[in-house]
Amino acid sequence: MKTGFNTLVKTPLIAFLCLLTLAQVAHGADDDYSAEGERRAKSAGESLVGTPAPQMQLQTLDGRTLDLAELYGTKPVYIKFWATWCVPCREQMPGFEDIYKQYGDKIQVIAVNTGISDSVKSVTEFSKKMGLTMPITIDDGKLARAFHLRVTPQHLLIDKNGKFAYFGHRDDAEFHQALDKVIAEKASGKPLANPTFVAKDSGYNLGDTVPDLAFSTIDEQPLKFTFNTDGSKKLALVFFGPWCEWYLEKTEPKTSQACTQVRELLEQKSQAASVQWVTVSTNLWSSVAELEDYRKSYGTSMPIVFDKEGDLFKQFGVNQVPSITLIDADGKVSLKSSIQDEDFDAALHAISTLK
């Protein structure tokens, strides 16, 4: 077991997740983990239930286009976020496929892979292995932000009137009641007013100029970064998840190892006088409490910012952990790379040479 596990298990949720990953969890602990996932999913969708869902077009793995605007007013929509490395996602997949086959054309089922530590190759291989036949799309972060993704799996229902009707994590009786309800309900026939989803650009890219930045750490300490002045320094933003190293150790070891490598490298370079270092946490399966435990467990000294609403991930066009963005003293992005990029090792080498 990794050093720091004894500290990690002091947080119930983290303990349950880790034990689940190792297939050593007792039935009661499994229930608590599932209940926490359900709570987070419902909390994420609380502000959306009853409101019009966005109009957007989704591209599936097999090249089809699903236009949600054409579905609203005619049939309900069932969207499920998942990942190949997510243990409960794997457990729910047979039931997910059964729903798709059982209800047929009565509801539009869409499987949305989060895109985090996944690729067309990994998703295609997984779908074949599991015998999935429903439409599958891979997110680049935009759908996660539009639908308030906070856990995996996370599913949502949109009724025949194009309004959000249900958010959840469990494949349980409550979910199936909600599923049957949106299928049985009749459309009102009233004109729809669903907002159009506008896909923004991919955030700051190499050579782009970043404006001065200001945010707060999990300790509520303000951080301000001013560029293009005599006293300006380089700024390295490292995007991560507190669960990356231990949760992915068995199901996605390459990413787990990369997260460990990046953390250890940053600790080595933290005293570099010419660089300001900040770590930014995803809001997926994360909270301030879990980030505090992460810091204690691994002994990190880097400032940690919790991107609660996903604004920084969006601003910098990030959807992978770990990802690194280096901003020069003049405010220009000089390096941007993630675990999914071929140049990631070269990016880490460049970071290691900073003084």
Solvent accessible surface area in square Angstrom, and as a share of the most:
residue,aa,sasa,rsa
1,M,150,0.67
2,K,66,0.28
3,T,129,0.75
4,G,16,0.16
5,F,36,0.15
6,N,120,0.61
7,T,35,0.20
8,L,6,0.03
9,V,53,0.30
10,K,155,0.66
11,T,20,0.12
12,P,87,0.55
13,L,15,0.07
14,I,9,0.04
15,A,11,0.09
16,F,38,0.16
17,L,9,0.04
18,C,6,0.03
19,L,51,0.25
20,L,16,0.08
21,T,18,0.10
22,L,43,0.21
23,A,93,0.72
24,Q,123,0.55
25,V,34,0.19
26,A,70,0.54
27,H,149,0.66
28,G,44,0.42
29,A,16,0.13
30,D,50,0.26
31,D,63,0.32
32,D,76,0.39
33,Y,6,0.02
34,S,24,0.16
35,A,44,0.34
36,E,38,0.17
37,G,0,0.00
38,E,13,0.06
39,R,136,0.50
40,R,29,0.10
41,A,0,0.00
42,K,69,0.29
43,S,63,0.41
44,A,12,0.09
45,G,1,0.01
46,E,134,0.60
47,S,82,0.53
48,L,29,0.14
49,V,73,0.42
50,G,44,0.42
51,T,52,0.30
52,P,53,0.33
53,A,0,0.00
54,P,17,0.11
55,Q,56,0.25
56,M,13,0.06
57,Q,113,0.50
58,L,8,0.04
59,Q,104,0.46
60,T,11,0.06
61,L,64,0.32
62,D,99,0.51
63,G,64,0.62
64,R,113,0.41
65,T,69,0.40
66,L,22,0.11
67,D,31,0.16
68,L,0,0.00
69,A,39,0.30
70,E,128,0.58
71,L,25,0.13
72,Y,11,0.04
73,G,28,0.27
74,T,93,0.54
75,K,34,0.14
76,P,0,0.00
77,V,0,0.00
78,Y,2,0.01
79,I,0,0.00
80,K,3,0.01
81,F,0,0.00
82,W,0,0.00
83,A,0,0.00
84,T,15,0.09
85,W,4,0.01
86,C,1,0.01
87,V,23,0.13
88,P,8,0.05
89,C,0,0.00
90,R,92,0.34
91,E,113,0.51
92,Q,24,0.11
93,M,0,0.00
94,P,74,0.46
95,G,22,0.22
96,F,3,0.01
97,E,11,0.05
98,D,84,0.43
99,I,6,0.03
100,Y,57,0.22
101,K,134,0.57
102,Q,133,0.59
103,Y,28,0.11
104,G,37,0.36
105,D,118,0.61
106,K,129,0.55
107,I,3,0.02
108,Q,27,0.12
109,V,1,0.00
110,I,0,0.00
111,A,0,0.00
112,V,1,0.00
113,N,0,0.00
114,T,2,0.01
115,G,4,0.04
116,I,19,0.10
117,S,8,0.05
118,D,7,0.04
119,S,48,0.31
120,V,95,0.55
121,K,139,0.59
122,S,36,0.23
123,V,0,0.00
124,T,42,0.24
125,E,92,0.41
126,F,21,0.09
127,S,12,0.08
128,K,156,0.66
129,K,172,0.73
130,M,60,0.27
131,G,39,0.37
132,L,18,0.09
133,T,82,0.48
134,M,7,0.03
135,P,5,0.03
136,I,13,0.06
137,T,8,0.05
138,I,50,0.25
139,D,7,0.03
140,D,83,0.43
141,G,2,0.02
142,K,42,0.18
143,L,15,0.07
144,A,19,0.15
145,R,68,0.25
146,A,23,0.18
147,F,0,0.00
148,H,52,0.23
149,L,9,0.04
150,R,45,0.17
151,V,0,0.00
152,T,2,0.01
153,P,0,0.00
154,Q,0,0.00
155,H,0,0.00
156,L,0,0.00
157,L,0,0.00
158,I,0,0.00
159,D,20,0.10
160,K,35,0.15
161,N,40,0.20
162,G,0,0.00
163,K,88,0.37
164,F,6,0.02
165,A,36,0.28
166,Y,20,0.08
167,F,5,0.02
168,G,0,0.00
169,H,3,0.01
170,R,74,0.27
171,D,53,0.28
172,D,41,0.21
173,A,71,0.55
174,E,82,0.37
175,F,1,0.00
176,H,64,0.29
177,Q,127,0.56
178,A,18,0.14
179,L,0,0.00
180,D,70,0.36
181,K,127,0.54
182,V,4,0.02
183,I,25,0.13
184,A,80,0.62
185,E,68,0.30
186,K,180,0.76
187,A,41,0.31
188,S,64,0.41
189,G,73,0.70
190,K,147,0.62
191,P,134,0.84
192,L,76,0.38
193,A,88,0.68
194,N,12,0.06
195,P,73,0.46
196,T,97,0.56
197,F,55,0.23
198,V,99,0.57
199,A,65,0.50
200,K,118,0.50
201,D,120,0.62
202,S,60,0.39
203,G,14,0.13
204,Y,43,0.16
205,N,68,0.35
206,L,114,0.57
207,G,50,0.48
208,D,56,0.29
209,T,85,0.49
210,V,3,0.02
211,P,76,0.48
212,D,85,0.44
213,L,12,0.06
214,A,72,0.56
215,F,31,0.13
216,S,60,0.38
217,T,13,0.08
218,I,14,0.07
219,D,66,0.34
220,E,147,0.66
221,Q,106,0.47
222,P,94,0.59
223,L,34,0.17
224,K,160,0.68
225,F,11,0.04
226,T,72,0.42
227,F,14,0.06
228,N,117,0.60
229,T,72,0.42
230,D,161,0.83
231,G,67,0.64
232,S,21,0.13
233,K,90,0.38
234,K,64,0.27
235,L,0,0.00
236,A,0,0.00
237,L,0,0.00
238,V,3,0.02
239,F,0,0.00
240,F,15,0.06
241,G,3,0.03
242,P,8,0.05
243,W,11,0.04
244,C,1,0.01
245,E,4,0.02
246,W,14,0.05
247,Y,14,0.05
248,L,0,0.00
249,E,67,0.30
250,K,130,0.55
251,T,25,0.15
252,E,40,0.18
253,P,63,0.40
254,K,135,0.57
255,T,3,0.02
256,S,4,0.03
257,Q,120,0.53
258,A,7,0.05
259,C,9,0.05
260,T,25,0.14
261,Q,93,0.41
262,V,4,0.03
263,R,39,0.14
264,E,84,0.38
265,L,21,0.11
266,L,4,0.02
267,E,53,0.24
268,Q,136,0.60
269,K,37,0.16
270,S,23,0.15
271,Q,156,0.70
272,A,15,0.12
273,A,77,0.60
274,S,51,0.33
275,V,8,0.04
276,Q,56,0.25
277,W,14,0.05
278,V,2,0.01
279,T,13,0.08
280,V,0,0.00
281,S,0,0.00
282,T,12,0.07
283,N,23,0.12
284,L,4,0.02
285,W,20,0.07
286,S,9,0.06
287,S,31,0.20
288,V,61,0.35
289,A,59,0.46
290,E,7,0.03
291,L,0,0.00
292,E,61,0.27
293,D,20,0.10
294,Y,17,0.06
295,R,62,0.23
296,K,143,0.61
297,S,14,0.09
298,Y,29,0.11
299,G,55,0.53
300,T,14,0.08
301,S,76,0.49
302,M,13,0.06
303,P,47,0.30
304,I,2,0.01
305,V,5,0.03
306,F,39,0.16
307,D,8,0.04
308,K,128,0.54
309,E,103,0.46
310,G,7,0.06
311,D,91,0.47
312,L,17,0.08
313,F,19,0.08
314,K,89,0.38
315,Q,60,0.27
316,F,0,0.00
317,G,28,0.27
318,V,9,0.05
319,N,29,0.15
320,Q,25,0.11
321,V,4,0.02
322,P,1,0.01
323,S,6,0.04
324,I,1,0.00
325,T,1,0.01
326,L,11,0.05
327,I,0,0.00
328,D,38,0.20
329,A,37,0.29
330,D,68,0.35
331,G,0,0.00
332,K,102,0.43
333,V,3,0.02
334,S,53,0.34
335,L,23,0.12
336,K,49,0.21
337,S,3,0.02
338,S,12,0.08
339,I,16,0.08
340,Q,78,0.35
341,D,64,0.33
342,E,184,0.82
343,D,74,0.39
344,F,9,0.04
345,D,108,0.56
346,A,65,0.50
347,A,7,0.05
348,L,7,0.03
349,H,124,0.55
350,A,39,0.30
351,I,0,0.00
352,S,43,0.28
353,T,75,0.43
354,L,20,0.10
355,K,179,0.76
